[in-house]
Structure formats: C-alpha cells, structure tokens
Amino acid sequence: MKTKLILLTTLVLGIFACTSKPETETFKVCVNLANADGQTIYLQKDGQILDSTTIANWEAMFNTPVCKDNEMYGLMLKGWRRPFSFFTDNVDVTLEGDAQNPNLIVVKGSVSQDHLNAFTESYNALEEKLEADSTMAQADKDEILKMHCFDFVWDNPTDPVAHYVMYRYKWAFGPCELRTMIDNIHHADSTITSKNLTMAEEYVEKLERVQAGQPIIDFTQNDPDGNPVTLSQLAQGKLLLVDFWASWCPDCRKANPGVVAAYQKYHEQGFDVLGVSFDTNKEAWLAAIEKDGLTWTHVSDLQGWSNAAGALYAIAFIPQNALIKDGMIVARNLEGEELMEEIERQLNK
C-alpha cells in the first residue's frame, strides 16, 4: 500500500478551538520516547500546534485544555514525515515508544484509541497474511486491504474513529467509493460532524475535480535552477505526463524506469514529462534525478507533502500521475504497459 499524507499549520487557532470549557479543566498527555532526549516535541490538534516542550530523560508532559471537539491530537518531532495521531477522549493518556519507530508508539488511557488500535492490529495482521501469500497478485492484496477499511467505516458510521480511518486511508479509494461511505455516514446520522469527516468531504471534492475528462488546474513551480515553469505553457502542443514523486519514496523509484522507457520511446513523437517532487532536501532530489536518469523537466517547492501543486491535484499518495492533452486530463495513474498503450493511443488520435 502506498504512501500517505497529513498536514501541519499554525498556533493560535488551535488554542481557541480548545477553550469551549473553562481553562482550569485539563487532561494530561504524558510522553515517554526513547532516542528523543533534548528534542522539541509538538502537540497538535487538527494539524494546528497547541504546545511544545523539550523531552528530558525520555519524558515530556502536556497539560491540555478539555474541549468539546476532542477527536484527534498529534505528536510531531523533527525528522518525522507526519505527526503521530491519537485519540484522547479528554482523559489522561500515556504514549510510549521509540522516536525512531513512531508507527509503533503505544497509546494508553483512551477508549477511542483502543478502538483504533484494534482496527490497526486487524489491518496489520491481514496485511502480513497477504504478504506471505506469494500466489496472489499485489493488486488483489491491495483490494482486500481496501475493503477491510471500507467495511470498518461502513459498520461504524457514527464513530469518529471510523471517520479517521476513512480519511487516513483515503488514498486507497476512488471518489465514488468515498462518496458511498460519506453518504452512509450521513444516512446513519444526518446531524453528525467530525473533523475527519469534513476533511474527507473536502478531499473527495478536490479528487473529483482532477479526474479524467476534467480541464487541467494550472500551476507554476521552480525548476532546480530557480526558473519558474508553468504547466499550461510546458504542455502546449504536447502529450504531457505530470508525474508526482519524491526521492525518498521507494514506490516512486521503482516506477521511474517505466516512465524513463516511455519517455525514450515516445519523446520524439511529442510526449513529454513534468516531474513534481515532494522532496524537502534539494540535494537528495537532484541526486535521484541523476541516478534514475530522469532527463525531463523537474519542479518542486521543496515543501514535502505540503507541495502546492500536489494539493491542487488531491495527491494523497505517491507515485501518482496525470496524463494531459489540449488542456484536459485524459488519464490518471497509469504505469507499465497501460502507460505505454495510452500514450500511443493519444499520440495517434
């Protein structure tokens, strides 16, 4: 299954969001993390920074205001690609683990988190079982895991934990599947709201806007030399593949030879590629371009998962791509033989 996405923003809004009850009502978030002494750890809610402190002797603690909207909190350390998300239920919670393995952090004290942990354990066990089956195609394994998420959301429509699972694994679903889950939630309770439900609804609207048959959304980003490159200008008179990737993404690096093969075969016939990188390290980005032989135009704002072009195209995992022609998106997320066949078909139209 592929790489995923969660965003990070500002300080003040999050503080006001948690003052729906008197400030004297608080709960504790206690942190015990190995390999993190001396580092600053940030407490977030809905992607907004609430507080920060320094880890000493593996330990840190936050006194957090009780708030009505208490769904999701997050911990963030430098070097992590995304925050570690957890539920608190407005009660004291303890997080224990190793800063070098944030996915294995254990949260204790929250009933909602226990529910999420049970889902995660079932998902991981299923994934491990499927990976051990050498006879099954990877696409079939991915479909089974996707339906495991779908069934959990379908069976728990009013549970904010299920809303989180839907948003967390949104990258696995197409817009119709997401709409089906969202409609089921509202059918179960037309008044229900949650932050993750709202974000899922916003995401599916963006995703629908960038499906095949829709006009392109234009953007401009700089190439490695700082020169601005505008999508619509580069695409004029060409069949252009907009390839979203990153040097640190294993699946992207595995997919690169297929894009190289397509470029070498069809470039002289009017096919081109624009690489949009989700890197933050320019040197790593350039080294990967050189090593993988990616001889087309490349751009990035070096903002990682916050890449502005990626947000426009609802990129929740990488690699992804959009094949565009005459200002329109003609296909999405092609690879291998499918990519070759569609390029040839479009060039011969």
N, C-alpha and C positions, 0 to 999 in steps of 0.2 A: 504494500500500500504506500501511497506517496506522501510527499512532504506537505505539511500543513502550515496554517497561518493564524497569529493573534497580534493585535496592535497595542501601542503604548502612546499615551498623550500627556496631559498636564496635571497640575496640583490642586488648584483651588476648587474646581467644580466637584471633585470627589469628596472634599471635606464637607461642602454644603449638602451633598447627596446623603450624608450620614448623620444629619442633625435633625431628623424627624422626631427624635425623642430627646429628652434632656441630656446634656453633655456628660452629666455625672453617671449615666448608665453606660457602662463599658463592658467589654469582654476581652480576654487576653488571647493573643496569638503568640504562642511560645515556639521558638525555632531552635532545633539542635542539629547543626550541619557540620559534618567533618569536612576537612580541606577547604575551610572558608574563613579562618581566623583573619581578622584585620580588614575583611572586605565589607563594603557597604551593601546592605540588603534593603530592598524597597518593598513596601507593602502597597498593593494596588487594589482598586475596585473598579470593575468595568473598564479596565485599561488606564485608569487615572491614578496617579500616585497619591496615596494618602499620607504616608510617613516613611521615614528611613532611619536606620540605625546601623551601628558597626557591630559585627559579630566578634565576640571575645570568648575564648575558651569554648568554642563551638556553639555558643549560645547567644540568642537575641530574643527580645520580647517587645511586643507592641500592645499598648492599651488602646483598644479600638472602640469608637462610639457605636452603640447599638443603633441600627437603622431598620426601617420597615422593609426597604428593598435590600435584602441581605443575601442575594443569591450567590454571587461568585466573588472571591477575592483571589489575588495572585501574589506570588513572591518572585522577585527578579534579582538576579546577580549579574554582574558583568561577565560576559562570555556565554551566557545562556542565549539561545536564539529566540526563545519566547518565555513568558512567565510560567511558573508552575501554578496552575489554577486549582482552587479547592473551595468547598462549602464550609460555612461556619455555623449556620443556624443561630447566630447571635449568642453563642455559648463559647466558653473557653476551649481552645483547640491546641493541640501539640503537633508539630511537624518534625519528623526525624528522618535523617538520611545523610547522603553524601553529596556535596556540591558538584562533584564530578559526574554524578548519575542522577540528575534531577527527576527523571521519569520514575525512579524507584523510591522517591520520598513517600513516607507513610504518614497519613493524617489520622489523628485520633480525637474523638470527642464530639463529632457531628454525625447525626443520623443521616442527613442528606449525603454526606461524604461517604458513609458506609454503603449507601445505595449505589453511589457512583463507583466505589471500589469493587462492589460485587459485579457490576456490569463490566468494568475494566478487566477483572480477573477472568470472567467468562469469555470476553473478547480475546484476551491474550492466550487463553487455553485453546480456543478454537483456531486461532492463527497458528499456534505451534503445531497442532494436529494436522492442519492443512499443509504446512510447510514440510512436514515429514512425509507427505504423500507425493512421491516422485512421478506418479502416473497421471496426476491431474494438471491441467493447463493453468497457468498463473491467472488468466482472465477468469476462469471458473472459481478459483480460490478467492479472488477479489470480489466476485459477485456474491459468494456465500457470506463473506465478512460484511459486505454492504447490507445484505438482507438481515443479518444479525442486528445491526444498528437500527434498520428500519423497523423491525419487529419490536425492539425495545421502545422506540418512540411511539409506535402505534398502540402498544399495550399500556402505555403510561402517559396519556395525552395531557393530563393536568399537572404532571410532576415537573418542576423546574429542572430536575436532574436530566430528564429526557430531553428538554429543550436544549440543555447544554450539549448533550450527546449529538443532537441533530446539527447544532452549529459547529461543534468540534469536528464532526466527520462530514461536513457539507461538501467537501471536495470530492467525495465518492459518488455524489448524486447528480443527476441531471435536473433541470428546472421543473419538469413535470413531476418527478418523484418528490422533490422538496415541496412543491405546491400541494401534493396529495397529503403529506404529513402535516403541513400547516393547516390545511382545511379540516383535517380530522381533529386537530387540537381545538380549533375554534368551534367545531361541531360539539365537542365534549363540553366546552365552557366558553360561551361567546364573550364573556367578560374578562377572560384570563389574559394577563400580561406578564411578561418577563423580559429581562434584558436580552437573553439569548434568543428568545422567540422574535423579538424586534429586529435583532441583527440578522437572523436567518431570513426574515421577510425582506429586509433591505438588500441582502446578498442576492436573493433569487431575482429581484427586480433588475439588478445590475447584470446578472447572468443571462437573463432573457434578452437584454439589450445587445449582447455580443454573440448571439448565436448565428449560425449560417443563415444568410438571407438578409441580414441587417447591414446598414451602412457602417463604415468604419468610424471609430471615435479617434479623432486626430490627437497627436501629442508631439511634443518636442523634448528631446533629451540630448545631452552632450556625448560626443564620442570620446575615446581615451585622450585625445589631444585638446579637449575642451571646445570643440566645434559643435554648434547645435545642429541636430539632424531632425527634420520634421517628417513624420510618417507619410503624409499625403504627398509630399514632394518627392521623397525617395521612391514611392510606389508608382509614380506616373509612368504609364506605358509598359508596366511590368506585371508579372505574376510574382507576388511577394509573400514570403513566409515570415511572419513575425514570431520569433522563437524566444519564449521566456525561459530562462535558465539561470544557473549560478555555478561558479567554480567548485563550491563546497557540496553540491548536490550529486550524489552517486548516480541516481537515475538519469540525470541530465548528461553526465559524462558518458554513460553507456549509450545514450541516444545520439550523441554527437556524430559518431561515424555514419549513421544513416542519413543525417542532414548533409554531411560532407559529400556522401555519394550522390545524393540528389542534386546538390549544387554543381558538382563536377560534371554530371551528365546533362543537366538542362540549363546551365547558366548562359551558354551561348545562344540558346533559343528564347531567352527573355525571362528566365527565372532568377530571382534574387532572394537573399535572406537578410533580415534585420535581427540581430541578436540583442535582446533586452535582458540585462543581467540584474539579478537580485543579490549581487555582492555588496559588501561594505569595505572590503580590502582591495584597493586598486591593483596592487602588485599581484595578488592571487588571481584576480580577474584576468589581467594581461598574460600571466603565465599559463593559465588554462587555455586562452585563445591560441597562444603559440604552440603549446604542446598538442592540442587537439586538431591543429591545422584549420582553424575557423577563419577563412580568408575573406569573409564578407564584412559589412558594416556592423559595428557594435556601439551600443549606447548604454548608459546607466546613470542614475543619480546617486549611486552608492549608498542607498538607504535600506538595503536588505529587503525584508518583507514589506517595508513601507514604500517600496518603489511606486511612484505616482502613476506610471503607465500600467503597472500591474493592477492597481486599484481600479482604474478605468475599465479594465478587461476582466474584472472579477476573478483574478488569479489567486486561488486558494491552495494550489499545489504546483510544483514544477517537476519535470518539464511540461509546459503547455505551449500550444502554438495556434496561430490563426492564419489561414491562407486567404489573401485578399487580392482582388482584381477589380479594376474600374471603380474603385471607391467602395466596394462591397466585400463583406466577409463571405467567402464561398465555401469554406470548410473549417472545422476546428479539430485540433488534437489528433493529427494524422502522424503515423510513423511507419517505417519499414516499407513494405510493398504497397500499402494503402496510400502512403505519401507519394510514392513514385507514380502510381496509377492515376491519382488525382491531378498531379502536376501535368502529366502527359495529356489527360483529358482536357484540362483547362487551356493548355497551350494550343490544342488542336481545334478548339471551338471557334 
